[in-house]
Amino acid sequence: MDPVADLWLYFALCRRDATEMGRALASLPLEGIPPRSFFEGLAARARNDASGAGTAFTAARIELEKILRE
């Protein structure tokens, strides 16, 4: 994971800045451990979007299960 993108997202989450969260998420790789969908879930929770968080965390779980099976 890119350490700059990771910190960018961390600070955006701390500030609860939805615009910056979106920009930081876009700079993260789609695949990896944890997958981008995990961070999308964190951002959704920070925005009080329970439905979006649930969807993103479910996608992250599926992606991680796939990685672990390979």
WOSULFEN-V14226 format. One record per residue. RES is the residue in one small letter. PSI is psi in whole degrees, -180 to 180 (999 if undefined). D_CENTER is the distance of its C-alpha to the mean C-alpha in Angstrom with 2 decimals. Layout:
res=<RES | RES>
psi=<PSI | PSI>
d_center=<D_CENTER | D_CENTER>
//
This chain:
res=<m | d | p | v | a | d | l | w | l | y | f | a | l | c | r | r | d | a | t | e | m | g | r | a | l | a | s | l | p | l | e | g | i | p | p | r | s | f | f | e | g | l | a | a | r | a | r | n | d | a | s | g | a | g | t | a | f | t | a | a | r | i | e | l | e | k | i | l | r | e>
psi=<142 | 118 | -30 | -45 | -38 | -47 | -38 | -47 | -43 | -48 | -37 | -40 | -44 | -38 | -10 | 42 | 100 | -38 | -47 | -34 | -45 | -43 | -43 | -41 | -40 | -25 | -9 | 149 | 149 | -41 | 157 | -176 | 116 | 157 | 161 | -34 | -30 | -46 | -32 | -36 | -42 | -43 | -40 | -41 | -38 | -28 | 6 | 37 | 85 | -40 | -47 | -38 | -45 | -43 | -45 | -43 | -35 | -43 | -40 | -42 | -43 | -44 | -42 | -39 | -42 | -44 | -42 | -28 | -24 | 999>
d_center=<11.91 | 13.28 | 14.17 | 14.56 | 11.13 | 9.81 | 12.44 | 11.96 | 8.51 | 10.26 | 13.23 | 11.75 | 10.34 | 13.84 | 15.57 | 13.73 | 14.14 | 12.48 | 13.92 | 12.66 | 9.03 | 9.58 | 11.46 | 9.26 | 6.38 | 9.57 | 10.75 | 8.35 | 10.10 | 9.55 | 10.90 | 11.12 | 10.82 | 8.30 | 7.14 | 4.51 | 4.73 | 4.12 | 1.22 | 3.08 | 5.34 | 5.63 | 6.29 | 8.48 | 10.19 | 10.93 | 12.52 | 14.37 | 13.31 | 14.03 | 14.48 | 11.23 | 9.44 | 11.93 | 11.52 | 7.83 | 8.68 | 11.86 | 10.60 | 8.73 | 12.10 | 14.10 | 12.61 | 13.21 | 16.61 | 17.48 | 16.85 | 18.92 | 21.66 | 22.16>
//
